Amino acid sequence: MHRTRKAWLWGLVSLLPTVVAAEEANSQRGVEKHIHRWIAQLDHPSYARRREAAQKLFEAGSGAIEPLVQAAQQGPLERTHQAVQILARMLTQGQGSLKSQARAALERLSRCENAPAARRARLALAQAGIHVDQRQVRPGIGVPQIVPGIRIQAGLIPAGKVHIRVQKDKNGRLRITRTKPGEEIQLTETPEGKITLQIKRKTQGKQENKRYEAKNAQELKQKHPEAYKLYRELKRLSQPPVKILVPGLQPGQ
């Protein structure tokens, strides 16, 4: 009888690790579910709800970092802004590994294809005194470095028989137009990251018109790979030659 009871007790003890592991797995799934719910509330119409969700995500720590990176890349713009701000707070207020993980996440975002996310990540890093190597920034994604006393001038950019015109309206909408004989391509990108690409070509006397739309660069890449290549090329070509004017010196001196 004594041996039977002892064996029964040992059986219960041996099951404890399995029970604990199952409870931890369930708890982890519960936290992940909450994190995704808080992410969805980052662009809620209520400011109080947005603020509460941001605080919960900050308190969730390292488990929220990857979902925040994905939210920043996928938007919409308010969610991108909030996600980057939370990562920036983790960088400046976090401790130990959380701080280093947040920095790595922001550095990844600074090189991503979502222009609003990349700009905000670079600004967050700069405010924390962290330099991002310009050579690692994707063409057309980075923001200009502002140096006191130096102005950057740009206009119509000639490239042989190809002309690139870059325009930005008061609402932040970017328009890049590339024209060459028999072809006109126009790219429009909103501050929220929405992309419209229009192509007009004349081939053997026939007019060909194409139009592509996507909510961001990642969606354009997935749905229209060829259009995405044009998008990247236009963003690269739109970078103007830089003319540096130093106070006290005239051009050509």
C-alpha positions as CSV (number, residue, x, y, z in Angstrom):
1,M,0.0,0.0,0.0
2,H,2.8,2.4,1.0
3,R,4.7,1.6,-2.3
4,T,1.5,2.2,-4.4
5,R,1.0,5.6,-2.7
6,K,4.6,6.5,-3.2
7,A,4.5,5.6,-6.9
8,W,1.3,7.6,-7.3
9,L,2.9,10.7,-5.7
10,W,6.0,10.3,-7.9
11,G,3.7,10.2,-10.9
12,L,2.1,13.5,-9.9
13,V,5.5,15.1,-9.4
14,S,6.6,13.9,-12.8
15,L,3.6,15.6,-14.4
16,L,4.3,19.0,-12.8
17,P,6.8,20.2,-15.5
18,T,4.3,19.4,-18.2
19,V,1.5,21.2,-16.4
20,V,3.7,24.3,-15.8
21,A,4.8,24.3,-19.4
22,A,1.2,24.2,-20.7
23,E,0.2,27.0,-18.3
24,E,3.2,29.1,-19.5
25,A,2.3,28.5,-23.2
26,N,-1.3,29.5,-22.5
27,S,-0.1,32.6,-20.7
28,Q,2.2,33.5,-23.6
29,R,-0.6,33.1,-26.1
30,G,-2.8,35.3,-24.0
31,V,-0.1,38.0,-23.9
32,E,0.3,37.8,-27.7
33,K,-3.4,38.2,-28.2
34,H,-3.4,41.3,-26.0
35,I,-0.4,42.7,-27.9
36,H,-2.1,42.4,-31.2
37,R,-5.3,44.0,-29.7
38,W,-3.2,46.9,-28.4
39,I,-1.5,47.3,-31.7
40,A,-4.9,47.6,-33.4
41,Q,-5.8,50.4,-31.0
42,L,-2.8,52.6,-31.8
43,D,-4.8,54.4,-34.5
44,H,-8.1,54.4,-32.5
45,P,-10.1,57.6,-32.9
46,S,-10.0,58.1,-29.1
47,Y,-6.8,59.7,-27.8
48,A,-7.3,58.0,-24.4
49,R,-7.5,54.6,-26.0
50,R,-4.4,55.2,-28.1
51,R,-2.4,56.4,-25.0
52,E,-3.5,53.4,-23.0
53,A,-2.6,51.0,-25.8
54,A,0.8,52.6,-26.1
55,Q,1.5,52.3,-22.4
56,K,0.4,48.7,-22.4
57,L,2.7,47.9,-25.3
58,F,5.6,49.7,-23.6
59,E,5.0,47.6,-20.4
60,A,4.9,44.4,-22.5
61,G,8.6,44.9,-23.2
62,S,10.6,42.7,-25.6
63,G,7.5,40.6,-26.5
64,A,6.0,43.7,-28.2
65,I,9.0,44.7,-30.3
66,E,8.5,42.5,-33.4
67,P,4.7,43.3,-33.6
68,L,5.6,47.0,-33.2
69,V,8.1,46.7,-36.1
70,Q,5.5,45.1,-38.3
71,A,2.9,47.8,-37.3
72,A,5.4,50.5,-38.2
73,Q,6.0,49.0,-41.6
74,Q,2.4,48.2,-42.5
75,G,0.7,51.4,-41.3
76,P,-1.6,53.3,-41.5
77,L,0.4,56.5,-40.7
78,E,-0.9,57.1,-37.2
79,R,-0.1,53.5,-36.2
80,T,3.3,53.8,-37.8
81,H,3.9,57.0,-35.8
82,Q,2.8,55.5,-32.5
83,A,4.8,52.2,-33.0
84,V,8.0,54.1,-33.7
85,Q,7.4,56.4,-30.6
86,I,7.0,53.3,-28.4
87,L,10.2,51.8,-29.7
88,A,11.9,55.1,-29.1
89,R,10.6,55.2,-25.6
90,M,12.0,51.6,-25.0
91,L,15.3,52.8,-26.3
92,T,15.6,55.8,-24.0
93,Q,13.8,54.5,-20.9
94,G,14.3,50.7,-21.2
95,Q,16.9,48.8,-19.3
96,G,19.4,46.1,-20.4
97,S,18.4,43.9,-23.3
98,L,15.2,45.8,-23.9
99,K,17.2,48.9,-24.7
100,S,19.5,47.1,-27.2
101,Q,16.5,45.3,-28.8
102,A,14.7,48.6,-29.3
103,R,17.7,50.1,-30.9
104,A,18.1,47.1,-33.3
105,A,14.4,47.4,-34.2
106,L,14.7,51.1,-35.0
107,E,17.9,50.6,-37.0
108,R,16.0,48.0,-39.1
109,L,13.1,50.4,-39.6
110,S,15.5,53.2,-40.7
111,R,16.4,51.0,-43.6
112,C,13.0,49.7,-44.5
113,E,11.0,50.4,-47.7
114,N,8.2,52.3,-45.9
115,A,9.4,55.9,-46.2
116,P,7.3,57.4,-43.3
117,A,8.5,54.6,-41.0
118,A,12.1,55.0,-42.1
119,R,12.0,58.8,-41.6
120,R,10.5,58.5,-38.1
121,A,13.0,55.7,-37.1
122,R,15.9,57.8,-38.2
123,L,14.7,60.8,-36.3
124,A,14.2,58.7,-33.2
125,L,17.7,57.4,-33.4
126,A,19.1,60.8,-34.1
127,Q,17.3,62.2,-31.0
128,A,18.9,59.4,-29.0
129,G,22.3,60.5,-30.3
130,I,22.7,57.4,-32.5
131,H,24.1,57.8,-36.0
132,V,22.8,55.7,-38.9
133,D,25.3,55.0,-41.7
134,Q,23.9,56.8,-44.8
135,R,25.4,54.1,-47.0
136,Q,23.0,51.6,-45.5
137,V,19.9,53.7,-46.2
138,R,17.8,52.5,-49.1
139,P,17.7,54.9,-52.1
140,G,14.9,57.5,-51.8
141,I,14.1,56.5,-48.2
142,G,16.5,58.5,-46.1
143,V,16.0,62.1,-44.9
144,P,18.5,64.9,-45.7
145,Q,20.9,65.7,-42.9
146,I,20.5,69.4,-42.0
147,V,23.7,71.2,-41.3
148,P,23.7,74.8,-40.0
149,G,24.7,77.3,-42.7
150,I,24.2,74.9,-45.6
151,R,21.3,75.0,-48.0
152,I,20.3,72.3,-50.5
153,Q,18.9,73.4,-53.8
154,A,17.0,71.2,-56.3
155,G,14.8,71.7,-59.3
156,L,14.3,69.9,-62.6
157,I,16.9,67.2,-62.8
158,P,18.2,66.5,-66.3
159,A,19.6,63.1,-67.2
160,G,20.4,63.2,-70.9
161,K,17.1,62.9,-72.8
162,V,15.4,61.9,-69.6
163,H,13.9,64.5,-67.3
164,I,12.9,64.0,-63.7
165,R,10.6,66.5,-62.0
166,V,10.1,66.3,-58.3
167,Q,7.3,68.2,-56.6
168,K,5.9,68.2,-53.1
169,D,2.7,70.1,-52.2
170,K,1.7,71.7,-48.9
171,N,0.0,68.5,-47.7
172,G,3.2,66.5,-48.1
173,R,2.1,64.7,-51.2
174,L,5.2,63.7,-53.3
175,R,5.0,63.6,-57.1
176,I,7.8,62.4,-59.3
177,T,7.5,62.6,-63.1
178,R,9.9,61.0,-65.5
179,T,9.6,61.9,-69.2
180,K,11.5,60.7,-72.2
181,P,10.6,60.4,-75.9
182,G,7.6,58.1,-76.1
183,E,7.1,57.6,-72.4
184,E,5.9,59.4,-69.3
185,I,5.8,57.8,-65.8
186,Q,4.3,59.6,-62.9
187,L,4.6,58.4,-59.3
188,T,2.5,59.9,-56.5
189,E,3.1,59.1,-52.9
190,T,1.0,60.4,-50.0
191,P,2.4,61.1,-46.4
192,E,0.5,58.0,-45.4
193,G,2.6,55.9,-47.9
194,K,-0.2,55.3,-50.5
195,I,1.4,54.9,-53.9
196,T,-0.1,55.5,-57.4
197,L,2.0,54.8,-60.4
198,Q,0.8,55.8,-63.9
199,I,2.7,54.8,-67.1
200,K,2.0,56.2,-70.6
201,R,4.0,54.7,-73.4
202,K,3.7,54.9,-77.2
203,T,4.9,51.8,-78.9
204,Q,4.7,51.4,-82.7
205,G,2.2,54.3,-82.9
206,K,-0.1,52.7,-80.2
207,Q,-0.7,54.4,-76.9
208,E,-0.4,52.2,-73.9
209,N,-1.7,53.3,-70.4
210,K,-1.2,51.5,-67.1
211,R,-2.0,52.4,-63.6
212,Y,-1.0,50.7,-60.3
213,E,-2.1,51.5,-56.8
214,A,-1.0,50.2,-53.4
215,K,-1.4,51.2,-49.8
216,N,2.4,51.1,-49.3
217,A,5.7,50.0,-50.9
218,Q,5.5,46.6,-49.4
219,E,2.0,45.9,-51.0
220,L,3.3,47.3,-54.3
221,K,6.2,44.9,-54.2
222,Q,4.0,41.9,-53.4
223,K,1.2,42.7,-55.9
224,H,3.1,44.4,-58.8
225,P,6.8,43.5,-58.7
226,E,7.6,45.2,-62.0
227,A,5.8,48.4,-60.9
228,Y,7.8,48.2,-57.7
229,K,11.1,48.2,-59.6
230,L,10.0,51.4,-61.4
231,Y,9.0,52.9,-58.0
232,R,12.5,52.2,-56.6
233,E,14.1,53.5,-59.7
234,L,12.1,56.8,-59.6
235,K,12.9,57.3,-55.9
236,R,16.6,56.8,-56.6
237,L,16.7,59.1,-59.7
238,S,14.7,61.8,-57.8
239,Q,17.6,62.4,-55.5
240,P,18.8,65.8,-56.8
241,P,22.4,66.9,-57.2
242,V,23.3,68.9,-54.1
243,K,24.6,72.4,-54.4
244,I,26.2,73.6,-51.1
245,L,26.2,77.3,-50.5
246,V,28.5,78.4,-47.7
247,P,27.7,81.8,-46.1
248,G,30.3,84.4,-47.2
249,L,31.2,82.6,-50.4
250,Q,29.7,83.1,-53.9
251,P,28.9,80.2,-56.2
252,G,32.0,79.2,-58.1
253,Q,34.5,80.4,-55.4
